[in-house]
Amino acid sequence: MINLPEEFSERMRVQLGEEYETFQTCYEEEGYAGLRVNTRKISVDDFLKLTPFHLTPVPWTDNGFYYRREEAVTRHPHYYAGLYYIQEPSAMLPASALPINEGDMVLDLCAAPGGKATELSSRLRRKGLLVANDASASRAKALLRNLTVWGAENCCVTAETPQRLLESFGCFFDKILVDAPCSGEGMFRRDAGLIDSWRERGPEHYAALQKEILSCAVRMLRPGGYLLYSTCTFSEAEDEEAVEATLRRYPGLELCDIPMQEGFLHGRAPCEKSVRLFPHRVKGEGHFAALFHKRADGEYDTECISDCRKEGQRSRKTNPAKAGLTEDMPVEVSEFFTLLPERLRRGYGYRQMGEQCLLVPLCGLPQGLRYLRTGILAGIRKRGRFEPSQALAMLLDVDSFSNVLNLSSKDMRATRYLKGETIDLDSGDPAVKNGWTLVCADGFALGWGKCADGRIKNKYYPGWRLHG
């Protein structure tokens, strides 16, 4: 059994009352494992027909499922094709509870490692813009990798503080997700190592930081927009008290209902519309979520109004791209781009940065921020040749590129490809032309190869290869 800190146990005994013993006992049990389907690439129904795994639904999201831990879900070609993301079941709640519309400008303020950002990207349906941010550059790199595998479009990744984003974007976003840094109490069963971190930096350390992050987020939210605040802690100082402080500071905000599921609890008054997930009540770990609405007719303090006015300044700081192919695009790049779907050729601007060939969002982005991605790295141009990128491959499928090797996920060549090996064509394979080839599993892209004389030279990104 996990050795819970005495101070934590005493506080939870008061907080849960007669439920405490059941709560304590659940730490003797194994937690639950979940995956979330990438509905940008495949419908849930089609995925369930295709997948070999034994799955049962997570009640609070339409595309989340529990899987059996003994099943090798992270070694299957579908995982490398970005058809699903491994995510703790309770952590699926925040992104599903934020009401996203096609065309929204969305900010995931504390986005690494990317579980929530990937879902927000899918729900935008290739429209609008997702800014996925994490203040840690190293964590933002993991975020970028996960968004790339997911095939996220209309997306940029930044590694900035909330204050820097506020100064650059102003009051810009329709929807904001703040999955705030926290003491991690809700994840003690999943990762006992967090207990040592809790002893070093407990709820008191994070409470002030969370209020500061929330304040920046509110000022970046357009009137009429929605902000979802979540943590994976049980501490009222980090949860209800942070929500209350934000409501007092910005009286134009109001809390909205989050759909209740069996086992959910309402937050403490006056935050009854927030929800709590406890591991002894649901098949998942601990989580808290509160949904704010910024009323269009609300009262805002002068600080918030001032930041709203920055939207006009933002347009003078941005560098929007021109739509579609440009006359100055190199011939070898232009020739390859004619093979791409129209949504990529016409829905993005083209920009050349050294050897990098970029597809960038058409909406202007503020300059001067630390961007890890501003759109899509389409490929590299060097010595008069164009080499398409792994990121570009993840945006395609069997129907969106002309030269394809489509393997069954049961074909061992799919696994060998993921390990970086050269692939031999079989007599039963459909005709594959010499040159750049999109290698797919069950119709979904894994990456690039280059066909010559019946063999596919492996171009799968080395840093992503399957080992063992």
C-alpha positions in Angstrom: 0.0 0.0 0.0 1.2 3.5 -0.8 2.4 5.4 2.3 0.4 8.6 2.2 1.7 11.7 4.0 0.1 12.1 7.4 -0.8 15.7 6.8 -2.5 14.8 3.5 -4.4 11.9 5.1 -5.7 14.1 8.0 -6.9 16.8 5.6 -8.6 14.2 3.4 -10.3 12.6 6.4 -11.9 16.0 7.1 -12.7 16.7 3.5 -14.3 13.3 2.8 -15.8 12.4 6.2 -17.3 8.9 6.2 -16.0 8.2 2.8 -12.4 8.5 3.9 -11.9 4.8 4.7 -13.1 3.8 1.2 -10.8 6.4 -0.3 -7.8 5.1 1.6 -8.5 1.5 0.7 -8.5 2.4 -3.1 -4.8 3.0 -2.9 -4.3 -0.8 -2.5 -5.9 -1.2 -5.9 -4.4 -0.8 -9.3 -5.5 2.2 -11.3 -7.1 2.3 -14.7 -5.5 2.7 -18.1 -7.1 4.6 -21.0 -6.8 5.6 -24.6 -8.6 8.3 -26.5 -9.5 7.8 -30.2 -8.3 10.4 -32.8 -11.6 11.4 -34.4 -9.8 13.6 -36.9 -8.4 10.4 -38.5 -11.0 7.8 -37.8 -14.6 7.6 -36.3 -15.1 5.8 -33.0 -17.2 3.2 -34.7 -14.7 2.5 -37.4 -11.9 2.3 -34.8 -13.8 -0.2 -32.7 -14.2 -2.4 -35.8 -10.5 -2.1 -36.6 -8.7 -2.4 -33.3 -7.7 -5.7 -31.9 -7.8 -4.5 -28.3 -10.6 -5.2 -25.7 -12.0 -1.8 -24.8 -14.8 -0.5 -22.6 -16.1 3.1 -22.7 -15.0 5.9 -20.4 -18.4 7.5 -19.4 -17.4 11.2 -19.5 -16.1 11.4 -23.0 -17.4 10.0 -26.3 -14.0 8.8 -27.6 -12.3 7.5 -24.5 -11.9 3.8 -23.6 -10.3 1.7 -20.9 -7.9 -1.0 -22.1 -6.4 -4.0 -20.5 -2.9 -3.4 -19.2 -1.6 -6.7 -20.5 -2.4 -5.6 -24.1 0.6 -3.9 -25.9 -1.2 -0.8 -27.1 1.9 1.3 -27.4 3.6 -1.2 -29.8 0.8 -1.5 -32.4 1.1 0.3 -35.8 -2.2 2.1 -35.1 -0.5 3.9 -32.1 2.4 5.1 -34.4 -0.2 6.2 -37.0 -1.7 8.5 -34.4 -5.1 6.7 -34.2 -5.2 7.0 -30.4 -3.4 8.7 -27.5 -2.7 7.0 -24.2 -4.3 9.1 -21.5 -5.4 8.6 -17.9 -9.2 8.3 -17.9 -10.0 11.2 -15.5 -7.7 13.4 -17.5 -10.0 13.1 -20.5 -12.6 15.2 -18.7 -11.3 18.8 -19.2 -10.9 18.8 -23.0 -14.3 17.1 -23.4 -16.0 19.7 -21.1 -14.7 22.8 -22.9 -17.2 23.7 -25.7 -15.2 23.9 -28.9 -16.7 25.2 -32.2 -15.1 24.9 -35.6 -13.2 28.1 -36.3 -12.5 28.9 -32.7 -9.2 30.5 -31.6 -8.2 28.1 -28.8 -5.4 28.3 -26.2 -4.1 25.4 -24.2 -2.0 27.3 -21.7 -0.3 24.5 -19.8 -0.4 21.9 -22.6 2.5 19.5 -22.1 2.7 16.6 -22.7 -0.3 17.0 -25.1 -3.2 14.8 -24.1 -5.7 17.6 -23.9 -4.2 19.6 -26.8 -4.5 16.7 -29.2 -8.2 16.4 -28.3 -8.8 20.1 -28.7 -7.1 19.9 -32.1 -9.4 17.1 -33.3 -12.5 19.0 -32.2 -11.4 22.1 -34.3 -11.8 20.0 -37.4 -8.9 21.6 -39.3 -10.4 25.1 -38.8 -9.6 28.0 -36.5 -6.3 27.9 -34.6 -4.9 26.1 -31.6 -2.0 27.6 -29.6 -0.5 24.9 -27.5 1.9 26.4 -24.9 4.1 25.2 -22.1 6.5 27.4 -20.2 9.1 24.7 -20.1 10.9 24.4 -23.5 11.8 20.7 -22.8 8.2 19.8 -22.0 7.0 21.8 -25.0 9.2 19.6 -27.3 7.3 16.5 -26.0 4.1 18.4 -26.7 5.2 19.1 -30.2 6.0 15.5 -30.9 2.6 14.3 -29.7 0.8 16.9 -31.8 2.8 15.9 -34.8 2.0 12.2 -34.4 -1.7 13.2 -33.9 -1.7 15.0 -37.3 -2.7 18.3 -35.7 -3.4 21.0 -38.2 -3.9 24.8 -37.7 -1.7 24.6 -34.7 1.3 26.3 -33.3 3.4 25.4 -30.2 5.0 28.0 -28.0 7.2 27.8 -24.9 6.3 31.0 -23.1 5.1 32.3 -19.7 1.4 33.2 -19.5 2.3 36.9 -19.0 4.4 36.9 -22.3 1.5 35.4 -24.2 -0.9 38.0 -22.7 1.4 40.8 -23.7 1.6 39.5 -27.3 -1.9 38.2 -28.0 -4.0 40.4 -25.7 -7.7 39.5 -25.6 -7.6 37.0 -28.6 -9.0 33.6 -27.7 -12.5 32.2 -27.9 -11.7 29.2 -25.7 -8.9 28.6 -23.2 -7.9 25.4 -21.3 -5.8 25.9 -18.1 -4.8 22.5 -16.8 -2.7 24.1 -14.1 0.5 23.0 -12.5 -0.5 21.5 -9.2 0.6 19.4 -6.2 -0.5 16.3 -8.0 -2.4 14.7 -5.1 -4.9 13.1 -7.4 -2.0 11.1 -9.1 -0.4 9.6 -5.9 -1.8 6.1 -6.8 -0.5 6.4 -10.4 2.9 7.8 -9.5 4.0 7.4 -5.8 7.1 9.5 -6.6 4.8 12.5 -6.6 4.5 12.1 -2.8 8.1 13.3 -2.4 7.5 16.3 -4.6 4.4 17.0 -2.5 6.4 17.1 0.7 8.9 19.5 -0.9 6.3 21.7 -2.6 2.7 21.2 -1.5 -0.6 23.0 -2.2 0.6 26.3 -0.6 3.4 26.6 -3.2 1.0 26.1 -6.2 -2.0 28.1 -5.0 -0.5 31.5 -5.7 0.9 30.4 -9.1 -2.5 29.0 -10.1 -4.3 32.3 -9.4 -1.7 34.2 -11.4 -2.0 31.9 -14.3 -5.8 32.1 -14.2 -5.6 35.9 -14.1 -3.6 36.0 -17.3 -5.9 33.5 -19.0 -9.0 35.5 -18.2 -7.5 38.6 -19.8 -6.7 36.6 -22.9 -10.3 35.4 -23.2 -12.7 37.3 -25.5 -16.0 38.4 -24.0 -18.5 35.6 -24.6 -15.7 33.0 -24.4 -15.2 29.9 -22.2 -12.3 29.0 -19.9 -11.9 25.5 -18.4 -9.7 25.3 -15.3 -8.6 21.9 -14.1 -6.1 20.3 -11.7 -5.2 16.8 -10.7 -5.3 17.6 -7.0 -7.8 17.4 -4.1 -6.7 20.5 -2.4 -9.4 23.1 -2.0 -6.7 25.8 -1.8 -5.7 24.9 -5.4 -9.3 24.2 -6.6 -12.3 26.0 -5.1 -10.3 28.8 -3.6 -8.6 29.5 -6.9 -12.0 29.6 -8.6 -13.5 31.9 -5.9 -10.6 34.3 -6.1 -10.9 34.6 -9.9 -14.7 35.2 -9.7 -14.1 38.0 -7.1 -11.4 39.6 -9.2 -13.4 39.4 -12.5 -17.1 39.9 -11.7 -18.0 39.5 -15.4 -17.2 35.8 -15.1 -19.7 33.1 -14.2 -19.5 29.4 -13.6 -21.2 27.0 -15.9 -22.5 23.5 -15.3 -20.4 20.5 -16.3 -22.4 17.4 -17.1 -22.5 15.1 -14.1 -21.7 11.4 -14.4 -22.1 8.6 -11.9 -19.5 9.0 -9.2 -18.8 12.7 -9.8 -19.2 15.1 -6.9 -19.9 18.8 -7.0 -17.3 21.3 -5.7 -17.7 23.0 -2.4 -20.0 26.0 -2.2 -20.0 28.5 -3.8 -18.4 26.5 -6.6 -21.1 23.8 -6.8 -21.0 23.9 -10.6 -17.4 22.6 -10.6 -16.8 18.9 -10.4 -14.6 16.5 -8.5 -13.4 13.0 -9.4 -12.2 10.8 -6.6 -10.5 7.4 -7.3 -12.8 5.6 -4.9 -15.8 6.9 -6.8 -14.9 6.6 -10.5 -12.7 4.4 -12.6 -9.9 6.9 -12.8 -7.6 9.1 -10.7 -8.3 12.4 -8.9 -9.3 15.5 -10.9 -11.1 18.8 -10.5 -12.7 21.0 -13.3 -14.5 24.3 -13.4 -15.9 26.0 -16.5 -16.0 29.8 -16.6 -18.0 31.9 -19.0 -16.9 35.5 -19.7 -20.2 37.3 -20.2 -20.2 39.6 -23.2 -22.1 42.2 -21.1 -20.1 41.6 -17.9 -18.3 44.1 -15.8 -14.5 44.0 -16.1 -11.9 45.9 -14.2 -9.7 48.4 -16.0 -6.8 45.9 -16.2 -9.0 43.5 -18.2 -10.4 46.2 -20.4 -7.0 47.5 -21.2 -5.9 44.0 -22.4 -9.0 43.7 -24.5 -7.8 46.8 -26.4 -4.6 45.1 -27.3 -6.4 43.1 -30.0 -6.2 46.1 -32.2 -2.4 46.4 -31.5 -2.0 42.7 -32.2 -2.6 43.2 -36.0 0.3 45.5 -36.2 2.7 43.0 -34.6 1.8 40.0 -36.8 3.1 38.7 -40.0 0.3 36.8 -41.8 1.1 34.5 -44.7 -0.4 34.6 -48.2 -2.8 31.8 -49.1 -1.8 29.0 -51.5 1.3 28.4 -53.6 3.5 31.3 -54.2 5.4 32.3 -57.4 8.8 32.2 -55.6 8.4 28.6 -54.4 11.3 26.5 -55.7 10.4 24.2 -58.6 11.2 21.0 -56.8 9.0 22.0 -53.8 6.2 23.2 -56.1 6.2 19.9 -58.0 5.9 17.8 -54.8 3.2 20.1 -53.4 1.0 19.4 -56.5 0.7 15.9 -55.1 -0.8 17.1 -51.8 -4.5 17.5 -51.0 -6.0 20.9 -51.8 -6.7 21.6 -48.1 -2.9 21.7 -47.6 -2.1 23.5 -50.9 -4.7 26.2 -50.4 -5.4 26.3 -46.7 -1.9 27.4 -45.7 0.7 29.9 -46.6 4.2 28.9 -47.7 7.4 30.1 -46.1 11.0 29.3 -46.6 13.4 29.5 -43.6 16.8 28.3 -44.7 16.4 24.7 -45.7 13.0 24.4 -44.0 9.8 24.5 -46.1 6.9 25.6 -43.9 3.1 25.6 -44.3 1.9 28.3 -41.9 -1.5 29.4 -40.7 -3.1 32.2 -42.7 -4.1 34.1 -39.6 -1.3 36.4 -38.3 0.7 35.4 -35.3 2.5 37.7 -32.9 6.2 38.1 -33.6 8.8 37.8 -30.9 7.5 34.7 -29.1 9.4 31.5 -28.6 7.7 29.3 -31.2 8.6 25.6 -31.6 6.1 25.3 -34.4 4.1 27.8 -36.4 2.2 25.5 -38.7 3.7 22.5 -40.4 7.3 21.6 -41.3 6.5 20.3 -44.8 10.1 19.2 -45.5 13.7 20.1 -46.2 15.1 21.5 -49.4 18.8 20.9 -49.9 21.0 20.5 -53.0 18.1 21.1 -55.3 16.0 18.3 -53.9 12.9 18.3 -51.6 12.6 15.8 -48.8 9.1 15.6 -47.2 9.0 15.5 -43.4 7.6 13.1 -41.0 5.2 15.8 -39.8 3.8 16.1 -43.4 3.3 12.3 -43.6 1.1 12.3 -40.4 -1.3 14.7 -42.1 -2.0 12.2 -45.0 -3.6 8.8 -45.5 -4.0 6.2 -48.2 -6.4 8.4 -50.2 -4.5 11.7 -50.0 -1.2 10.7 -51.8 -0.8 9.1 -55.1 2.1 6.7 -54.4 1.3 4.5 -51.4 2.4 1.2 -49.9 -0.6 0.2 -47.7 0.2 -2.7 -45.4 -2.0 -4.6 -43.1 -1.2 -3.8 -39.5 -0.8 -7.6 -39.1 1.9 -7.6 -41.8 5.3 -7.9 -40.1 6.7 -5.5 -42.7 4.7 -2.7 -40.9 6.6 -3.5 -37.7 9.9 -3.8 -39.5 9.2 -0.4 -41.1 8.7 1.2 -37.7 12.0 -0.3 -36.6 13.7 1.5 -39.5 14.3 -1.5 -41.8 14.2 -1.6 -45.6 11.0 -3.1 -46.9 10.7 -5.5 -49.8 7.6 -5.3 -52.0 5.6 -8.5 -52.4 4.1 -9.8 -55.7 0.7 -9.2 -54.2 1.3 -5.5 -53.4 -0.5 -2.9 -55.6 1.9 -1.2 -58.0 4.2 1.2 -56.2 6.2 3.7 -58.4 9.8 4.6 -57.9 10.2 7.7 -55.7 8.7 9.1 -52.6 6.2 6.6 -51.1 3.8 7.0 -48.2 3.9 3.9 -46.1 0.5 3.2 -44.4 -0.9 0.6 -42.0 -4.6 -0.2 -42.7 -4.8 3.0 -44.7 -3.3 5.3 -42.1 0.1 6.9 -42.6 3.2 5.8 -40.7 5.8 7.8 -42.6 7.9 8.0 -45.8 10.0 5.6 -47.8 11.7 5.9 -51.2 10.9 3.1 -53.6 13.5 1.8 -56.1 13.6 -1.5 -57.9 11.0 -3.3 -55.7 12.4 -2.1 -52.3 11.4 0.7 -50.0 14.3 2.6 -48.5 13.2 3.5 -45.0 12.8 7.2 -44.3 10.9 6.8 -41.0 12.0 9.5 -38.5 14.9 7.8 -36.5 13.8 9.4 -33.2 10.4 7.7 -33.3 11.5 4.2 -34.2 10.1 1.1 -32.4 12.7 -0.7 -30.3 12.8 -4.2 -29.1 
